[in-house]
Amino acid sequence: MDDKVKMYSEMERYEIININDGDKYSNLGSNDVVIDENGFLKFLIINEGSSKFSFFRNNDIIEVPWEYVKKIGSRTIIIDVDNEFLKKSHI
């Protein structure tokens, strides 16, 4: 398989790091990706609640537009986005 092709099963272990402010989020497997009807990646959905216990889990999410995903490396997903461009929601 081509070296440029990434399998989601491999990527779900990748950590998400925002180089704008240094924040480190959980791995992709604990978060989500929104794909539109044409198969294009639209958003990275980051769960702010990192507790493994659903009783204590925070239900706040951050929507990161895919254009702010700058690099998918060998073990990390690098985003570069200022907080003012993030949509925060509570579900």
C-alpha positions as CSV (number, residue, x, y, z in Angstrom):
1,M,0.0,0.0,0.0
2,D,1.1,3.6,-0.7
3,D,3.1,5.3,2.1
4,K,0.8,8.3,1.8
5,V,-2.3,6.3,2.5
6,K,-3.4,6.3,6.2
7,M,-5.8,3.7,7.6
8,Y,-8.2,4.9,10.2
9,S,-7.5,1.9,12.3
10,E,-3.9,3.1,12.6
11,M,-4.8,6.8,13.0
12,E,-7.2,6.2,15.9
13,R,-4.2,6.0,18.2
14,Y,-2.7,9.3,16.9
15,E,-2.6,12.1,19.4
16,I,-4.1,15.5,18.5
17,I,-1.9,18.6,19.2
18,N,-2.7,22.2,18.6
19,I,0.6,24.0,17.8
20,N,-1.1,27.4,18.1
21,D,-1.4,27.1,21.9
22,G,0.3,23.8,22.8
23,D,-2.9,22.1,23.9
24,K,-2.8,18.3,23.6
25,Y,-6.0,16.4,23.1
26,S,-6.9,12.8,23.4
27,N,-6.2,10.4,20.6
28,L,-8.4,10.3,17.4
29,G,-10.1,7.1,18.6
30,S,-11.6,9.1,21.5
31,N,-12.8,11.8,19.2
32,D,-14.6,11.9,15.8
33,V,-14.4,13.0,12.2
34,V,-17.3,14.5,10.2
35,I,-17.4,13.5,6.5
36,D,-19.8,15.2,4.1
37,E,-22.0,13.4,1.5
38,N,-19.2,13.7,-1.1
39,G,-16.7,11.9,1.2
40,F,-14.7,15.0,2.1
41,L,-13.5,15.5,5.6
42,K,-15.2,18.5,7.1
43,F,-14.6,18.7,10.9
44,L,-12.5,17.1,13.6
45,I,-14.8,16.7,16.7
46,I,-12.8,16.7,19.9
47,N,-14.4,15.6,23.2
48,E,-13.2,17.8,26.0
49,G,-14.3,15.2,28.6
50,S,-11.4,12.7,29.0
51,S,-12.8,10.6,31.8
52,K,-13.3,6.9,31.0
53,F,-16.2,6.8,33.3
54,S,-19.4,8.1,31.6
55,F,-20.8,9.2,35.0
56,F,-18.0,11.8,35.4
57,R,-17.7,12.6,31.7
58,N,-17.9,16.1,30.4
59,N,-20.1,16.4,27.3
60,D,-18.4,19.4,25.8
61,I,-17.1,19.1,22.3
62,I,-14.9,21.3,20.0
63,E,-15.5,21.4,16.3
64,V,-12.2,22.0,14.4
65,P,-12.7,22.8,10.7
66,W,-10.6,20.4,8.6
67,E,-8.7,23.3,7.0
68,Y,-6.9,23.8,10.4
69,V,-5.6,20.2,10.3
70,K,-2.0,21.0,9.1
71,K,-0.2,17.6,9.2
72,I,-0.9,14.0,9.9
73,G,2.4,12.5,11.0
74,S,3.5,9.1,12.0
75,R,1.9,9.3,15.5
76,T,0.3,12.7,15.7
77,I,-2.3,14.9,14.1
78,I,-1.2,18.6,14.1
79,I,-3.8,21.3,14.1
80,D,-3.1,25.1,14.1
81,V,-6.1,27.0,15.1
82,D,-6.9,29.9,17.5
83,N,-9.7,29.5,20.0
84,E,-11.8,32.2,18.3
85,F,-12.2,29.9,15.3
86,L,-13.3,26.9,17.3
87,K,-17.0,26.1,17.8
88,K,-17.6,24.8,21.3
89,S,-20.8,22.9,22.1
90,H,-22.4,21.0,24.9
91,I,-24.2,17.7,24.1
